[in-house]
């Protein structure tokens, strides 16, 4: 949308305000959201060595899962990450049930 300076002056202050609003609204249009990741992202996920290894801790992704929460039975943390997270919460981070005890697996 193009406005000539003379048309803006002819519209007065209200015309100028409308033109500025239209100008900035046009500038702020963004590209539509893409739902699919690019091919590079797909490739990096596919080539990742731990992308399908469900036995690794979900926090550090370095140590094997070694703790099971009771009574819910969820297990997704290594001992080190469990100790760090236990300081902050006594609830399962997956289902939010109160944790009664931790079982080493």
MODABEL-V641425 format. One record per pair of residues at least 24 apart in sequence whose ideal C-beta (glycine too) atoms are under 10 Angstrom apart, sorted by sequence separation. I is the first residue (numbers start at 1). J is the second residue. D is the distance in whole Angstrom. If there is no record, write none. Layout:
i | j | d
I | J | D
I | J | D
//
This chain:
i | j | d
1 | 25 | 9
57 | 81 | 5
60 | 84 | 9
69 | 93 | 9
72 | 96 | 9
73 | 97 | 10
1 | 26 | 6
57 | 82 | 9
59 | 84 | 8
69 | 94 | 8
72 | 97 | 5
74 | 99 | 9
77 | 102 | 9
79 | 104 | 7
59 | 85 | 7
69 | 95 | 9
71 | 97 | 7
72 | 98 | 9
70 | 97 | 10
71 | 98 | 9
72 | 99 | 8
75 | 102 | 10
69 | 97 | 8
71 | 99 | 8
72 | 100 | 9
75 | 103 | 8
69 | 98 | 10
70 | 99 | 7
71 | 100 | 6
69 | 99 | 5
70 | 100 | 5
71 | 101 | 8
73 | 103 | 9
75 | 105 | 6
69 | 100 | 9
70 | 101 | 5
67 | 99 | 10
69 | 101 | 8
70 | 102 | 7
68 | 101 | 9
69 | 102 | 6
70 | 103 | 6
59 | 93 | 9
68 | 102 | 7
69 | 103 | 8
58 | 93 | 9
67 | 102 | 5
68 | 103 | 4
58 | 94 | 9
66 | 102 | 10
67 | 103 | 7
68 | 104 | 8
66 | 103 | 10
67 | 104 | 6
68 | 105 | 5
66 | 104 | 6
67 | 105 | 7
66 | 105 | 6
65 | 105 | 7
64 | 105 | 9
//
